[in-house]
Amino acid sequence: MKLVKLLLQNDSIRALALKFYEPDCLEDELLQCAETITLVLYKDKEQSSFLGTFRYNLFSTNLAKAKKETPLECLPPTSPALLQHCKRVYYQIQVWLQHRLDPCLWGWTRQGNILIPIMSEADPAPKELTRGFLWMPRALQIEAM
């Protein structure tokens, strides 16, 4: 509902959203539009130009204020996760507009006859951080080494 209200009230955000209707839009353009919209949705008062910086600052600020952990679901998505989401949204809009695209190039992977969304192509954490965790499943510990 917040996004719909924003789209109705803000011409520049609406123009960014219309990029998703262009038949030959590039991934970088989609991500740039989505990052700008996300920063506005999360009310970035510092006018960050990079989602990762805003995400870090928001986490740090919440951590400094709170006496307990900050729920990660309160943070905006990472850029790699947002990119995959953008690709799936773009793919869906293009399907509605009768444009044929390969879903496997637009945020989906195929397992048999089923399309599975790609959540992110980035590692969940840097390998040097995951190397020593005892709670990690054995397969991830081996992969991190």
C-alpha positions, 0 to 999 in steps of 0.5 A: 500500500505504501508503494501505491501511495508513493506512485500516486503522489510522486511523479519521479518515482512513477517515471522510475517504475515505468522503466519496467514496462520498456521492452529492452531495459537493461538489468543495471537500469532496473536495479538503479530504479529499484534502489532509488525507489527502495531508498525513498520507501525506507525514508532515507533522510541522508539521501544515500546514493547506494543501497548498501551504505543505507542498509549498513547505516540503518543497521548500525543506528538501530543497533546503537539505539536498541538493547536487543538485536535488530530484526533483519526483516526491518532492513531493505534488501541487499543489492544482489537480492533486489536485482533478482527481485527486479528481474522477476518483476520485469519478466512478469510485466513483460509477459503481461505485455506479450513479450517473450523472455527466457525466465532463466535470464530474468531471476528464475532457475529451472528444476525439472519443469518447475521455475524456482526464484533465484533469491541472490547470486551473492554469498550470504556473508564473506567467506572469512566470516563463515569459516569458523562458525560451528553452527553452520551445516557441514556442507557450508563449512567445507564450501567456505574453506 
